[in-house]
Amino acid sequence: MTISSESIRTIDDMTQLRESVDRLDAELIDLFRLRFACMDAAARIKQDRGAVRDEKRKAEVLANVKRLSEKASIPAPTMAAIWELLVETSISYELQKWDQLRK
């Protein structure tokens, strides 16, 4: 079953709602897995370790998240804070991968 805003509005049972949340969490984890696969690729592609931390790109990502959050009518400051942690975790992960690839 595909979960949509419309299907969520029709749920009137907490068990069913919790099952939907659990499915969405599983989908989010799979999306994060793909995002970290991108970090694996970036570690492989970037020739300079110093290029891993790109403050300009980080600012672009956070601005995009704020804009998308506002458009989706969800709390933009909270989403920006979550993404700040995600980006910093991604940078740390990518640095580790970069070092591993060049041992």
C-alpha positions in Angstrom: 0.0 0.0 0.0 1.3 3.4 -0.9 1.2 6.0 1.8 -0.1 9.4 0.9 -1.4 12.4 2.7 -4.9 11.4 1.6 -4.5 7.8 2.8 -3.3 9.1 6.2 -6.3 11.4 6.5 -8.6 8.4 6.2 -6.9 6.4 9.0 -9.0 6.2 12.2 -7.2 3.5 14.0 -3.9 4.0 16.0 -2.6 0.5 15.1 -3.0 1.2 11.4 -1.5 4.7 11.9 1.5 3.3 13.7 2.0 0.7 11.0 2.1 3.6 8.5 4.6 5.4 10.5 6.8 2.3 10.8 6.6 1.8 7.0 7.6 5.5 6.4 10.5 5.1 8.9 11.7 2.0 6.9 11.5 4.1 3.7 13.4 6.9 5.3 16.2 4.6 6.4 16.4 3.2 2.8 16.7 6.8 1.5 19.4 7.5 4.0 21.2 4.4 2.9 21.2 5.8 -0.6 22.3 9.2 0.6 25.3 7.6 2.3 26.0 5.6 -0.9 26.4 9.1 -2.5 29.0 9.9 0.2 30.8 6.7 -0.7 30.9 7.9 -4.3 32.0 11.4 -3.3 34.9 10.0 -1.3 35.9 8.0 -4.4 35.6 10.9 -6.8 37.1 13.7 -4.7 40.9 13.7 -5.2 41.6 16.2 -2.4 40.6 15.4 1.2 40.1 19.1 1.8 37.3 19.1 -0.8 35.2 16.8 1.5 34.1 19.8 3.6 32.5 22.3 1.3 30.8 25.0 3.3 29.3 26.6 0.3 27.6 23.3 -0.7 26.5 22.8 2.9 24.8 26.2 2.9 23.1 25.3 -0.4 21.8 22.0 1.1 20.5 23.7 4.2 18.8 26.5 2.2 17.2 23.9 0.0 15.9 22.0 3.0 14.4 25.1 4.5 12.7 26.1 1.2 11.4 22.5 0.7 10.2 22.3 4.3 8.3 25.6 4.1 6.7 24.5 0.8 5.7 21.2 2.5 4.3 23.2 5.5 6.5 21.4 8.0 8.7 23.1 10.6 11.6 24.5 8.6 13.8 25.4 11.6 13.5 21.8 12.9 14.2 20.3 9.6 17.2 22.6 9.1 18.5 21.4 12.5 18.0 17.8 11.5 19.8 18.4 8.2 22.6 20.2 9.9 23.3 17.0 11.9 22.8 14.9 8.8 25.3 16.9 6.8 27.9 17.0 9.5 27.5 13.2 10.0 27.8 12.8 6.2 31.0 14.8 6.1 32.5 12.8 8.9 31.5 9.5 7.2 32.9 10.7 3.9 36.2 11.7 5.5 36.5 8.2 7.0 35.7 6.6 3.6 38.2 9.0 1.8 40.9 7.9 4.2 40.0 4.2 3.9 40.2 4.3 0.1 43.7 5.9 0.2 45.4 3.7 2.8 
